[in-house]
Amino acid sequence: MRKKEYRLSVAHFLVIGVLTVLLTASFIYGGLLLYTSGNTVPSGTVVGGLEVGGLAAEEALDKLDDMIAELRKRNIRFSFRNAENKDTELTLTWEEAGAAWDAPDFRSEVLSLSAGNVWERAKARKNFAKTWRLHASFHPSMLKKTLTPKWEKDHFGSPVNAVRLIAADDSIRYLPGKSAQRIDWESLVMLIQAAIPGPSSGRSGDEANKGSGGGHLGAAQVEIPLAPVQPAVTVESLKREGIRRKIAEFSTGLQTSGEGRLHNVEAAARSIDGMVLPPGGIFDYAKVVEAAEQSYGFREAPVIFGGKLVPGVGGGICQVSSTLYNAAIRAGLDIVERRNHSLPVSYVPLGQDATFAQGYINFRFQNTSGQHLLITAQVKEEQLIVKLFGDMPDSVTYDIESRTTDILAVPDKYVANPGLSAGSREVVLQGKPGYIVETYRIKYIDGKATAKTRLSRDTYPAQPNVIAVPGGADGKAPAQQDTPRVLEDGVNGPKFSR
């Protein structure tokens, strides 16, 4: 009988134990539910010095955003000394300067307080940190929208290149350039990052507003660090080009040039004046003519067309190419492309001219001197003067020799004149003989001829006698072989009907 009572007592205690465990678990679970049910930030939580404990998550985040917005509105003053050596200031908000603040870890963890099951929420709340950092960052791209290259140029000026000057006696001197200041961005970024304000911790508001460095709420003062920027062209870089002295000069007369022709010569001369060719560089007269036409325009002046001087536009430009050609061959330079005129010209000897026909004939030479080559050209006292400056041995000089090897007979060209009587003829235009000319360059070293090179063999076609006749048996003049018509020494000419 006693043994049976003992077994009932064990069962009773087992039931009581289970009920106790269940009741305890319920209390614990209920407590966890109560612990995690509130969408509030744990008490005592501080973000970047801002107390947000006990606030609803949304309210805490709004308060954080308000604080960040306040920081963005605060000012930073940039001081600098401008090109006129005057102290100047520029004030921007921190947002305009490119500063930003946030507490991404806090934002992420606040969301975890209401995410997951009760156990995960309880764990997140239990492990929730009391202190969170407010991270500051700086993005220079924002500030560069204000401190643009144009802003720098306006406030600090621009570098001035050094200049090479040719004196009246052809000596070379240099005018130094001038540097300018530009922002040292690497140093400026470091200064701004150190000055970015943050919420004060453990200080009164007055103390916080007095600061100008990192961690302070007050307006920051940053002096813009500057670095000198040298001009692209310095005296040293000019001297390295090796332009040491005048190496050749040639001039031609302009006494008989009319106003239009004189303008055209000056336009082409201005377009080559100051041109510098590097070693191995090619001078291209077609590009010069194009630049002169765009910059100065050409005026009416006689041009060569079909072996005759006719009214046109641009007449005279070949005097510039011919004068430069003579200077180039006297400097010992290599000629790449050159052709004589179809008519002899008065300003240079036969065999020493260089014509130009747009799209057909060009004048080009190469700088084979081994140093840079400076071209100067000016119209002065009814003369076109071209000079070349560079470097070549002082002992070396060149001379040019042209000789006529053949004279071409004047042909006859017949034209019909119905008014003439049978068997009669009339000379309308007197022709001119043609020439075949060979030109040589002679090299001298210390006054002694050491080499003689043929530069060209040029043909100047004879100009026919134009003879009017009554006509042939069919009443027409004898058929003539027309010379191809190319416009030379200009850019535009009249249209002729055949």
C-alpha positions as semicolon CSV with decimal commas, in nm:
position;residue;x (nm);y (nm);z (nm)
1;M;0,000;0,000;0,000
2;R;0,280;0,245;0,077
3;K;0,462;0,156;-0,242
4;K;0,163;0,264;-0,452
5;E;0,143;0,599;-0,275
6;Y;0,508;0,665;-0,359
7;R;0,452;0,618;-0,732
8;L;0,163;0,866;-0,732
9;S;0,381;1,121;-0,558
10;V;0,653;1,101;-0,830
11;A;0,399;1,150;-1,104
12;H;0,255;1,442;-0,921
13;F;0,592;1,606;-0,892
14;L;0,663;1,547;-1,260
15;V;0,346;1,725;-1,357
16;I;0,424;2,010;-1,128
17;G;0,775;2,038;-1,278
18;V;0,649;2,049;-1,632
19;L;0,389;2,307;-1,545
20;T;0,655;2,515;-1,373
21;V;0,884;2,502;-1,680
22;L;0,602;2,596;-1,911
23;L;0,495;2,877;-1,685
24;T;0,854;3,005;-1,661
25;A;0,899;2,986;-2,038
26;S;0,576;3,174;-2,084
27;F;0,693;3,442;-1,847
28;I;1,028;3,460;-2,027
29;Y;0,869;3,469;-2,371
30;G;0,620;3,726;-2,255
31;G;0,901;3,932;-2,115
32;L;1,090;3,903;-2,445
33;L;0,783;4,010;-2,634
34;L;0,748;4,305;-2,406
35;Y;1,122;4,376;-2,433
36;T;1,124;4,371;-2,813
37;S;0,777;4,500;-2,890
38;G;0,859;4,869;-2,857
39;N;1,006;5,031;-3,173
40;T;1,236;5,251;-2,969
41;V;1,608;5,306;-2,958
42;P;1,763;5,159;-2,643
43;S;1,805;5,406;-2,361
44;G;2,139;5,587;-2,342
45;T;2,215;5,561;-2,716
46;V;2,422;5,849;-2,858
47;V;2,502;5,906;-3,228
48;G;2,787;6,146;-3,292
49;G;2,711;6,324;-2,965
50;L;2,336;6,333;-3,035
51;E;2,121;6,158;-2,770
52;V;1,855;5,943;-2,933
53;G;1,787;5,683;-2,658
54;G;1,421;5,617;-2,591
55;L;1,309;5,772;-2,922
56;A;1,116;5,580;-3,182
57;A;1,343;5,460;-3,461
58;E;1,184;5,693;-3,716
59;E;1,209;5,985;-3,477
60;A;1,574;5,907;-3,402
61;L;1,657;5,894;-3,772
62;D;1,474;6,223;-3,835
63;K;1,667;6,383;-3,553
64;L;1,990;6,253;-3,703
65;D;1,893;6,395;-4,044
66;D;1,816;6,731;-3,887
67;M;2,158;6,741;-3,727
68;I;2,328;6,653;-4,056
69;A;2,125;6,921;-4,237
70;E;2,241;7,175;-3,979
71;L;2,604;7,075;-4,037
72;R;2,564;7,112;-4,413
73;K;2,435;7,468;-4,371
74;R;2,735;7,580;-4,169
75;N;2,999;7,788;-4,343
76;I;3,359;7,741;-4,441
77;R;3,567;8,047;-4,529
78;F;3,844;8,014;-4,784
79;S;4,115;8,281;-4,775
80;F;4,375;8,341;-5,044
81;R;4,589;8,613;-5,197
82;N;4,489;8,698;-5,554
83;A;4,697;8,799;-5,855
84;E;4,688;9,163;-5,740
85;N;4,840;9,056;-5,407
86;K;4,518;9,135;-5,219
87;D;4,385;8,919;-4,938
88;T;4,049;8,777;-5,043
89;E;3,788;8,547;-4,891
90;L;3,527;8,312;-5,032
91;T;3,251;8,176;-4,809
92;L;3,061;7,857;-4,891
93;T;2,839;7,619;-4,702
94;W;2,990;7,288;-4,618
95;E;2,745;7,126;-4,856
96;E;2,867;7,352;-5,139
97;A;3,224;7,270;-5,045
98;G;3,152;6,896;-5,079
99;A;3,133;6,776;-4,717
100;A;2,887;6,504;-4,617
101;W;2,796;6,325;-4,294
102;D;2,617;6,002;-4,208
103;A;2,599;5,716;-3,959
104;P;2,536;5,415;-4,184
105;D;2,608;5,156;-3,913
106;F;2,353;5,314;-3,680
107;R;2,090;5,331;-3,955
108;S;2,143;4,963;-4,033
109;E;2,129;4,847;-3,672
110;V;1,818;5,052;-3,592
111;L;1,633;4,855;-3,857
112;S;1,747;4,527;-3,701
113;L;1,561;4,613;-3,378
114;S;1,232;4,537;-3,553
115;A;1,353;4,270;-3,796
116;G;1,344;3,890;-3,755
117;N;1,185;3,674;-3,482
118;V;1,159;3,762;-3,117
119;W;1,488;3,594;-3,030
120;E;1,675;3,780;-3,309
121;R;1,519;4,109;-3,206
122;A;1,606;4,045;-2,842
123;K;1,966;3,965;-2,936
124;A;1,991;4,281;-3,151
125;R;1,856;4,496;-2,869
126;K;2,082;4,335;-2,609
127;N;2,392;4,387;-2,827
128;F;2,292;4,735;-2,947
129;A;2,587;4,973;-2,893
130;K;2,540;5,280;-2,679
131;T;2,776;5,505;-2,882
132;W;2,781;5,546;-3,259
133;R;3,016;5,746;-3,478
134;L;2,904;6,013;-3,723
135;H;3,121;5,963;-4,030
136;A;3,232;6,273;-4,226
137;S;3,348;6,263;-4,587
138;F;3,470;6,517;-4,840
139;H;3,413;6,511;-5,218
140;P;3,646;6,756;-5,402
141;S;3,435;6,736;-5,717
142;M;3,173;6,957;-5,552
143;L;3,424;7,228;-5,463
144;K;3,576;7,210;-5,811
145;K;3,240;7,320;-5,951
146;T;3,310;7,655;-5,783
147;L;3,688;7,670;-5,799
148;T;3,699;7,600;-6,172
149;P;3,998;7,659;-6,400
150;K;3,826;7,980;-6,513
151;W;3,789;8,088;-6,148
152;E;4,160;8,023;-6,097
153;K;4,245;8,220;-6,410
154;D;4,024;8,512;-6,302
155;H;4,175;8,528;-5,953
156;F;4,536;8,421;-6,010
157;G;4,598;8,520;-6,370
158;S;4,759;8,307;-6,641
159;P;5,121;8,211;-6,702
160;V;5,292;8,430;-6,962
161;N;5,519;8,258;-7,211
162;A;5,875;8,369;-7,263
163;V;5,937;8,541;-7,596
164;R;6,225;8,528;-7,840
165;L;6,297;8,873;-7,985
166;I;6,495;8,954;-8,297
167;A;6,666;9,290;-8,272
168;A;6,722;9,531;-8,561
169;D;7,079;9,401;-8,593
170;D;6,944;9,041;-8,613
171;S;7,077;8,953;-8,269
172;I;6,859;8,726;-8,057
173;R;6,743;8,812;-7,706
174;Y;6,478;8,674;-7,474
175;L;6,197;8,823;-7,270
176;P;6,137;8,601;-6,965
177;G;5,796;8,454;-6,904
178;K;5,588;8,482;-6,590
179;S;5,450;8,208;-6,369
180;A;5,102;8,207;-6,214
181;Q;4,950;8,054;-5,902
182;R;4,716;7,756;-5,910
183;I;4,541;7,564;-5,634
184;D;4,741;7,285;-5,475
185;W;4,446;7,046;-5,460
186;E;4,624;6,767;-5,277
187;S;4,713;6,997;-4,987
188;L;4,374;7,169;-4,994
189;V;4,188;6,839;-4,962
190;M;4,394;6,750;-4,657
191;L;4,324;7,088;-4,494
192;I;3,951;7,062;-4,559
193;Q;3,931;6,708;-4,427
194;A;4,099;6,825;-4,106
195;A;3,857;7,116;-4,075
196;I;3,530;6,931;-4,135
197;P;3,310;6,996;-3,829
198;G;3,130;6,730;-3,626
199;P;2,894;6,737;-3,322
200;S;3,072;6,832;-3,001
201;S;3,086;6,582;-2,719
202;G;3,096;6,692;-2,357
203;R;3,122;7,064;-2,435
204;S;2,884;7,351;-2,411
205;G;2,729;7,499;-2,724
206;D;2,940;7,814;-2,692
207;E;3,258;7,610;-2,679
208;A;3,152;7,408;-2,978
209;N;3,088;7,717;-3,187
210;K;3,434;7,863;-3,127
211;G;3,622;7,597;-3,315
212;S;3,744;7,597;-3,671
213;G;3,888;7,249;-3,694
214;G;3,764;6,892;-3,706
215;G;3,515;6,802;-3,434
216;H;3,393;7,163;-3,395
217;L;3,057;7,305;-3,496
218;G;3,184;7,657;-3,574
219;A;3,265;7,800;-3,919
220;A;3,600;7,676;-4,048
221;Q;3,874;7,898;-4,189
222;V;4,098;7,741;-4,452
223;E;4,374;7,919;-4,641
224;I;4,387;7,790;-4,998
225;P;4,735;7,651;-5,060
226;L;4,881;7,765;-5,392
227;A;5,159;7,635;-5,611
228;P;5,338;7,819;-5,893
229;V;5,266;7,706;-6,248
230;Q;5,537;7,779;-6,500
231;P;5,448;7,894;-6,853
232;A;5,458;7,639;-7,131
233;V;5,739;7,834;-7,297
234;T;6,036;7,943;-7,088
235;V;6,365;8,106;-7,180
236;E;6,529;7,770;-7,118
237;S;6,294;7,584;-7,352
238;L;6,346;7,848;-7,622
239;K;6,722;7,822;-7,592
240;R;6,703;7,443;-7,618
241;E;6,558;7,486;-7,968
242;G;6,907;7,576;-8,085
243;I;6,817;7,895;-8,270
244;R;7,151;8,067;-8,231
245;R;7,187;8,316;-8,517
246;K;7,069;8,429;-8,860
247;I;7,173;8,170;-9,118
248;A;7,018;8,311;-9,438
249;E;6,844;8,619;-9,578
250;F;6,688;8,713;-9,911
251;S;6,487;9,012;-10,026
252;T;6,289;9,106;-10,336
253;G;6,157;9,441;-10,457
254;L;5,796;9,561;-10,446
255;Q;5,840;9,893;-10,624
256;T;5,601;9,810;-10,909
257;S;5,334;9,640;-10,694
258;G;4,989;9,794;-10,684
259;E;4,783;9,832;-10,368
260;G;4,606;9,496;-10,404
261;R;4,924;9,304;-10,480
262;L;5,106;9,470;-10,192
263;H;4,825;9,367;-9,954
264;N;4,848;9,006;-10,073
265;V;5,224;8,996;-10,026
266;E;5,192;9,137;-9,675
267;A;4,914;8,889;-9,589
268;A;5,127;8,589;-9,689
269;A;5,437;8,738;-9,523
270;R;5,254;8,790;-9,192
271;S;5,138;8,427;-9,207
272;I;5,496;8,293;-9,214
273;D;5,649;8,556;-8,986
274;G;5,750;8,392;-8,659
275;M;5,691;8,038;-8,782
276;V;5,919;7,780;-8,619
277;L;5,997;7,446;-8,784
278;P;6,131;7,164;-8,568
279;P;6,419;6,950;-8,694
280;G;6,287;6,742;-8,981
281;G;5,970;6,954;-9,008
282;I;5,815;7,025;-9,347
283;F;5,719;7,377;-9,451
284;D;5,395;7,365;-9,654
285;Y;5,307;7,681;-9,846
286;A;4,953;7,560;-9,928
287;K;4,871;7,578;-9,558
288;V;5,020;7,928;-9,539
289;V;4,803;8,049;-9,827
290;E;4,493;7,901;-9,664
291;A;4,575;8,066;-9,329
292;A;4,648;8,401;-9,494
293;E;4,320;8,395;-9,686
294;Q;4,123;8,314;-9,369
295;S;4,300;8,570;-9,150
296;Y;4,352;8,863;-9,385
297;G;4,173;8,788;-9,711
298;F;4,318;8,847;-10,057
299;R;4,250;9,138;-10,290
300;E;4,238;9,184;-10,666
301;A;4,577;9,178;-10,836
302;P;4,711;9,025;-11,160
303;V;4,757;8,648;-11,162
304;I;4,910;8,412;-11,418
305;F;4,661;8,209;-11,623
306;G;4,736;8,024;-11,945
307;G;5,079;8,181;-11,968
308;K;4,945;8,536;-11,936
309;L;4,898;8,797;-11,667
310;V;4,523;8,844;-11,620
311;P;4,298;9,008;-11,359
312;G;4,243;8,788;-11,056
313;V;4,251;8,763;-10,678
314;G;4,560;8,688;-10,470
315;G;4,823;8,803;-10,716
316;G;5,161;8,841;-10,547
317;I;5,155;8,541;-10,316
318;C;5,425;8,371;-10,524
319;Q;5,667;8,651;-10,450
320;V;5,658;8,536;-10,090
321;S;5,715;8,170;-10,180
322;S;5,996;8,264;-10,421
323;T;6,168;8,489;-10,167
324;L;6,145;8,218;-9,901
325;Y;6,273;7,960;-10,152
326;N;6,585;8,166;-10,211
327;A;6,647;8,197;-9,837
328;A;6,595;7,821;-9,790
329;I;6,841;7,714;-10,059
330;R;7,098;7,961;-9,925
331;A;7,062;7,794;-9,583
332;G;7,142;7,454;-9,734
333;L;6,794;7,313;-9,670
334;D;6,638;7,032;-9,873
335;I;6,361;7,127;-10,117
336;V;6,071;6,878;-10,114
337;E;5,849;7,035;-10,381
338;R;5,900;7,336;-10,606
339;R;5,825;7,442;-10,962
340;N;5,907;7,749;-11,166
341;H;5,641;7,984;-11,306
342;S;5,512;7,943;-11,660
343;L;5,629;8,301;-11,717
344;P;5,956;8,461;-11,607
345;V;5,907;8,693;-11,310
346;S;6,087;9,020;-11,257
347;Y;6,175;8,995;-10,887
348;V;6,414;8,693;-10,899
349;P;6,650;8,552;-11,164
350;L;6,535;8,274;-11,395
351;G;6,555;7,938;-11,219
352;Q;6,517;8,088;-10,872
353;D;6,140;8,131;-10,846
354;A;5,880;7,906;-10,678
355;T;5,526;7,924;-10,809
356;F;5,203;7,816;-10,642
357;A;4,882;7,690;-10,801
358;Q;4,612;7,594;-10,554
359;G;4,547;7,221;-10,577
360;Y;4,816;7,169;-10,844
361;I;5,154;7,315;-10,752
362;N;5,293;7,362;-10,402
363;F;5,616;7,479;-10,245
364;R;5,758;7,268;-9,962
365;F;6,096;7,231;-9,798
366;Q;6,235;7,036;-9,504
367;N;6,428;7,167;-9,207
368;T;6,741;6,956;-9,237
369;S;6,956;7,188;-9,024
370;G;6,940;6,965;-8,717
371;Q;6,802;7,250;-8,502
372;H;6,477;7,445;-8,492
373;L;6,434;7,698;-8,769
374;L;6,271;8,040;-8,722
375;I;6,127;8,224;-9,023
376;T;6,080;8,600;-9,019
377;A;5,919;8,798;-9,299
378;Q;5,836;9,166;-9,330
379;V;5,758;9,428;-9,589
380;K;5,979;9,729;-9,536
381;E;6,079;10,017;-9,762
382;E;5,927;9,859;-10,073
383;Q;6,104;9,531;-10,011
384;L;5,997;9,187;-9,894
385;I;6,265;9,061;-9,656
386;V;6,278;8,698;-9,545
387;K;6,530;8,578;-9,288
388;L;6,602;8,234;-9,145
389;F;6,739;8,188;-8,794
390;G;6,878;7,863;-8,662
391;D;7,221;7,712;-8,639
392;M;7,485;7,598;-8,884
393;P;7,863;7,610;-8,870
394;D;7,996;7,963;-8,902
395;S;8,247;7,842;-9,160
396;V;7,975;7,717;-9,401
397;T;7,810;7,941;-9,664
398;Y;7,615;7,878;-9,983
399;D;7,592;8,056;-10,317
400;I;7,342;8,009;-10,599
401;E;7,428;8,003;-10,969
402;S;7,173;7,992;-11,253
403;R;7,254;7,968;-11,621
404;T;7,041;7,953;-11,933
405;T;7,120;7,640;-12,134
406;D;6,879;7,695;-12,421
407;I;6,653;7,963;-12,567
408;L;6,323;7,841;-12,708
409;A;6,202;7,990;-13,034
410;V;5,885;8,191;-13,044
411;P;5,603;7,990;-13,207
412;D;5,317;8,141;-13,407
413;K;4,955;8,115;-13,303
414;Y;4,690;8,203;-13,555
415;V;4,349;8,350;-13,489
416;A;4,073;8,424;-13,737
417;N;3,986;8,777;-13,839
418;P;3,712;8,781;-14,106
419;G;3,785;9,149;-14,174
420;L;4,129;9,078;-14,321
421;S;4,176;9,049;-14,695
422;A;4,292;8,724;-14,851
423;G;4,664;8,664;-14,809
424;S;4,711;8,932;-14,544
425;R;4,807;8,884;-14,180
426;E;4,830;9,098;-13,868
427;V;5,048;9,048;-13,557
428;V;4,806;9,093;-13,266
429;L;5,050;9,010;-12,986
430;Q;5,427;8,990;-13,001
431;G;5,555;8,665;-12,855
432;K;5,852;8,607;-12,626
433;P;6,122;8,340;-12,635
434;G;6,133;8,064;-12,378
435;Y;6,425;7,943;-12,168
436;I;6,572;7,630;-12,022
437;V;6,763;7,716;-11,706
438;E;6,979;7,507;-11,475
439;T;7,038;7,621;-11,117
440;Y;7,320;7,503;-10,890
441;R;7,401;7,544;-10,521
442;I;7,765;7,579;-10,430
443;K;7,881;7,503;-10,077
444;Y;8,175;7,688;-9,927
445;I;8,371;7,598;-9,617
446;D;8,601;7,871;-9,491
447;G;8,554;8,048;-9,825
448;K;8,656;7,747;-10,035
449;A;8,407;7,575;-10,271
450;T;8,366;7,214;-10,163
451;A;8,053;7,094;-10,345
452;K;7,827;7,194;-10,634
453;T;7,477;7,047;-10,657
454;R;7,218;7,098;-10,928
455;L;6,894;7,214;-10,771
456;S;6,669;7,230;-11,078
457;R;6,634;7,230;-11,454
458;D;6,346;7,462;-11,539
459;T;6,162;7,528;-11,862
460;Y;5,991;7,860;-11,926
461;P;5,773;7,802;-12,235
462;A;5,801;8,048;-12,519
463;Q;5,503;8,279;-12,558
464;P;5,368;8,265;-12,915
465;N;5,322;8,544;-13,162
466;V;4,946;8,585;-13,197
467;I;4,876;8,642;-13,566
468;A;4,538;8,720;-13,714
469;V;4,466;8,571;-14,058
470;P;4,161;8,569;-14,284
471;G;4,115;8,196;-14,228
472;G;4,169;7,870;-14,421
473;A;3,981;7,730;-14,716
474;D;3,684;7,661;-14,488
475;G;3,691;8,015;-14,359
476;K;3,845;7,917;-14,024
477;A;4,183;7,990;-13,870
478;P;4,431;7,702;-13,845
479;A;4,370;7,473;-13,546
480;Q;4,584;7,557;-13,245
481;Q;4,718;7,339;-12,966
482;D;4,609;7,506;-12,641
483;T;4,846;7,511;-12,344
484;P;4,689;7,363;-12,025
485;R;4,558;7,650;-11,819
486;V;4,651;7,656;-11,452
487;L;4,597;7,955;-11,227
488;E;4,931;8,058;-11,073
489;D;5,031;8,327;-10,826
490;G;4,677;8,371;-10,693
491;V;4,367;8,199;-10,565
492;N;4,108;8,309;-10,817
493;G;4,103;8,430;-11,175
494;P;3,861;8,508;-11,456
495;K;3,691;8,235;-11,656
496;F;3,791;8,221;-12,018
497;S;3,574;8,081;-12,295
498;R;3,748;7,869;-12,558
